[in-house]
Every structure is written in structure tokens, then in C-alpha cells.
Amino acid sequence: MLKALFIDLSGVLYVGNKVIPGAVAAVAKARAKQLQLRFVTNTSRRTRTQILMDLKNLGFELAEEELFTAPIAAHAWLQEKQLRPYCLIHQNIKSEFSDLIQTNPNAVIIGDAEQDFCYDKLNRAFQLCQQGAPLLGIGCNRFFKLDEQLLLDAGPFIKAIEFAASTQAIILGKPSRDFFLQALASTNLQADQVLMIGDDIYGDVEGAINAGLHGCLVRTGKYQQGDENKISLPHQSADSIVEAVDYALLNYRNS
Amino acid sequence: MLKALFIDLSGVLYVGNKVIPGAVAAVAKARAKQLQLRFVTNTSRRTRTQILMDLKNLGFELAEEELFTAPIAAHAWLQEKQLRPYCLIHQNIKSEFSDLIQTNPNAVIIGDAEQDFCYDKLNRAFQLCQQGAPLLGIGCNRFFKLDEQLLLDAGPFIKAIEFAASTQAIILGKPSRDFFLQALASTNLQADQVLMIGDDIYGDVEGAINAGLHGCLVRTGKYQQGDENKISLPHQSADSIVEAVDYALLNYRNS
């Protein structure tokens, strides 16, 4: 029986700055029925505080501990292992890691660091990994679009360091199993008690199912016709989060 | 029957600035017996002229067209296809490409570009490849040692662009089959008429054999005991280039 919903943000709750019709009420309804909620996103350029503020402005009120982003997951991972990160990440989220000791680093995090991706800093990341520091990736996307230009995302630089140091990165962000399991650990539930709702058939739905969760694809956001058929794993689909929440409540028992 | 020798430079003819005993005479002997000679190296920081000068200073006189380096191979490849390269290569060898038109580029070459590996230039390389420009690599090494520091070589950046643009690089440099075949094309011989002599069991010997040539490992330079057994492909081995040339001459017939 489902006891929690993991909900993607962009494309599921809103598109751009426009709320998906019924999304605010659907989230409120799930909450009223005591489904646990987690909001899971790969965003690597907004702090937790900024995201909570953005959501509030759109009408979604959520608790800080309900928000699960790839940088937060990386932070939790580092903190748990008491590691000192060398951070190649976006300026906007450096504050998220400022509570961790960063002198004499023994771990490397790569996010979309933009101009920080330079030869000297990449060498430093490589040298640390070569000496055995674990490599964390905040997502592993290939590129993103900004002002009509395609720009390199974190993925290619993670691949570069992996190759150079003959290592394998731990990717924190969808569709990584580690990421879903870490979000799961913040609930007290089993994987099969959770439904992930997202608009990305691979990142959200397939990733969740590979981690043992259930998955529901919504036909909003980046959804394109036929996406349901792109994976053979059994999953749900719904016109929007409104229908997805109704499905979850039909399969919910507060035992 | 062998009709040509492909000879690696460092570790086969010399180590540092010290000539391998008998190497000058061995090369002269092969030449006198009319074996065709090609000198093949991956070096990506010395121009053809600089390498020829270095060799001359050590006592080796060779014709410009006998020298085959990864940058020269990349140049020939671009010229043959009449492509305009975007060059992310070492400062020292930029002059090697200055005869090619580089405005409005439609190909990308990546060598060990050091500080030129920055976000803006890597984005430019990626964008071109994303639009269909072929990606050439001058070797694909992971890292090199300089002043006791390990530094990123071209390989990791080639992997980064390959991943970002979902493309596959053509590697010009040993052990790439393309590279050996291009050097072969400069002779008028069949692959099995050529013996590659090198101190790197993978880069020189295995690479050559995979391209259809014969391979001979010399026990000088970077050779380490047991290297002969690291590949199962049949190959020769010799104490040094002196013995390797003798072997070749026993198997030579000027028909």
C-alpha cells in the first residue's frame, strides 16, 4: 500500500512560473490524507531556501525537510561520512556547503560549476580522486540550454574525472538509485510503499522503479506523446498530478 | 616478408637525452638495406621541426616525411577532408596547423591544451560536435607527470566532449588503428609487410598488431619484466632496437 509520494517539481507542479491546474489542491489533498510527501529535484543552481520561496510564491507551502535536491543529498552524504569536499559547483549553491570543512579536502563534488571548470581546478579534482577521494556528481546531465545556447552540464566533467582517475562517480540526483534511496531513508518506509510522480519517463519513472519504488508518469511538463512506451517496466500514467494523487489515495491505507 | 620498420622514438632510440647503445648504427643498417622507415610517436608538445632537431642532436638523421606524429596525422586527416579545425591543442604545436583555415570551423581537435581547457572553449568544441563536426583526439592519454604533479592529458577532455555530444572521437595516435593505417598509407605497402618496434606492449605492439602490422617489443625504455606476457597476440621481442633490426633483416626480401 502506498504511504508516500515523491513529487518532481518543474513540469509536475508548474511549468515556468505557471502552476499546473489543480496542483496546489492535489498536494494539499495528499497531505490531508496523511501521505508522506517528498519533493525531489535535480536542480543545481537554487538553494533550498530559494526553492522553498519559489514554491511558496506559486502557492505550495512545504516544510524544509520535505524538499530533497541533489545538492542537499550530496551534503547529507558528505556529512554522514564526515568528508571534507572540494566543491566544483555553481556559485549559487556554494552556501549550501559552507558549514562543511573544506580545507585539506578528501572528497570531490562536481555540479554545474560553469566558469569554475578550468584546467587548474579540474586538475585539483583529478589529483584528489587519484589519491582515493570519492567523486560525487550533482546529477550527470550532458548539457543544458541557456539563452538559446547549449552549454556543458556537470556530466561531461564527471566523465572526464572518472576516466582520468579510473574511478566511478556516485551520482546524487535522479535517475541515480543512490539518490532515490537517500530520499527514501528520510521516510521510515519501504521502497514499495512510495510512488514517484514525474514528467520524465527516464529520470523520474524508470529511475524510481530501478530503486524499488513505484512510478507514475504525468502528461504535463516535458512529457511527449508516446513517452509511456519508452520503458517496458510496469508503471502508472496520469493526465496530471491531480489524477496521480487520486490514484495514490485509492491505493493508500494508513495502517 | 618485411619491407618497412615503424620505430617508436622515446625508449627505443633514446631514453631522456641518452642514446640506446647501437641504436644509431641499427637505424643506419636498416636504411642501407633499403627497409622503408617511419618514426611514429604520440608526442603532442613538439613540432615536427623540433623533433627532427632533437633527433639530429642525438645522431639520428631522418627525412621529414619519415616522421609520423599524432599532430601530423591529425593535420593530414583534416587536409584530406578539407575541414576547418577548431584547435584545443598545446601552444607549441599550434604552428603545425596554421596553414589550415580555422575560421567558421567544422571539425574539432583536442590535444593536451593545458590552460586552453576552459569552460568557454570546451563549450565551443561541444557545440561544434553537437552540430555534427567530427572530433579528433591527439592521443587519448589519461594524465602525464610534470614536476612531480599528475596533470590531466587530452583523454579526459575527449571523453567529456564525446559524452556531451553523444559522439565518438577519432583518435590519432598510438594505439589507434586509424593512426597506424594512416602511417601505413604513406608507404605503398601492405600492413603485414611492416614491423612496429616499440617499448610499450599496448600502445606500440598490441596497437600495431590490431592494425594488421607485426609487432616487436624491445626491452629498453619503459619496458618492465613480464610485459611480453601482457598480451596474447603473437609478437616478437628483442633486447633492443639492435636485435630488432637484425630480426627484421633476416625476414626481409627486397622483391
Chai-1 contact restraints between the chains, C-beta under 6 A:
chainA,res_idxA,chainB,res_idxB,connection_type,confidence,min_distance_angstrom,max_distance_angstrom,comment,restraint_id
A,Q115,B,Y119,contact,1.0,0.0,6.0,A-B,restraint_1
A,F117,B,Y119,contact,1.0,0.0,6.0,A-B,restraint_2
A,C118,B,C118,contact,1.0,0.0,6.0,A-B,restraint_3
A,Y119,B,E114,contact,1.0,0.0,6.0,A-B,restraint_4
A,Y119,B,Q115,contact,1.0,0.0,6.0,A-B,restraint_5
A,Y119,B,F117,contact,1.0,0.0,6.0,A-B,restraint_6
A,N123,B,L151,contact,1.0,0.0,6.0,A-B,restraint_7
A,N123,B,L152,contact,1.0,0.0,6.0,A-B,restraint_8
A,F126,B,L152,contact,1.0,0.0,6.0,A-B,restraint_9
A,Q127,B,L150,contact,1.0,0.0,6.0,A-B,restraint_10
A,Q130,B,L150,contact,1.0,0.0,6.0,A-B,restraint_11
A,R142,B,A164,contact,1.0,0.0,6.0,A-B,restraint_12
A,F143,B,A164,contact,1.0,0.0,6.0,A-B,restraint_13
A,L150,B,Q127,contact,1.0,0.0,6.0,A-B,restraint_14
A,L150,B,Q130,contact,1.0,0.0,6.0,A-B,restraint_15
A,L151,B,N123,contact,1.0,0.0,6.0,A-B,restraint_16
A,L152,B,N123,contact,1.0,0.0,6.0,A-B,restraint_17
A,L152,B,F126,contact,1.0,0.0,6.0,A-B,restraint_18
A,L152,B,A164,contact,1.0,0.0,6.0,A-B,restraint_19
A,P156,B,A160,contact,1.0,0.0,6.0,A-B,restraint_20
A,P156,B,F163,contact,1.0,0.0,6.0,A-B,restraint_21
A,P156,B,A164,contact,1.0,0.0,6.0,A-B,restraint_22
A,K159,B,K159,contact,1.0,0.0,6.0,A-B,restraint_23
A,K159,B,A160,contact,1.0,0.0,6.0,A-B,restraint_24
A,K159,B,F163,contact,1.0,0.0,6.0,A-B,restraint_25
A,A160,B,P156,contact,1.0,0.0,6.0,A-B,restraint_26
A,A160,B,K159,contact,1.0,0.0,6.0,A-B,restraint_27
A,A160,B,A160,contact,1.0,0.0,6.0,A-B,restraint_28
A,F163,B,P156,contact,1.0,0.0,6.0,A-B,restraint_29
A,F163,B,K159,contact,1.0,0.0,6.0,A-B,restraint_30
A,A164,B,R142,contact,1.0,0.0,6.0,A-B,restraint_31
A,A164,B,F143,contact,1.0,0.0,6.0,A-B,restraint_32
A,A164,B,L152,contact,1.0,0.0,6.0,A-B,restraint_33
A,A164,B,P156,contact,1.0,0.0,6.0,A-B,restraint_34
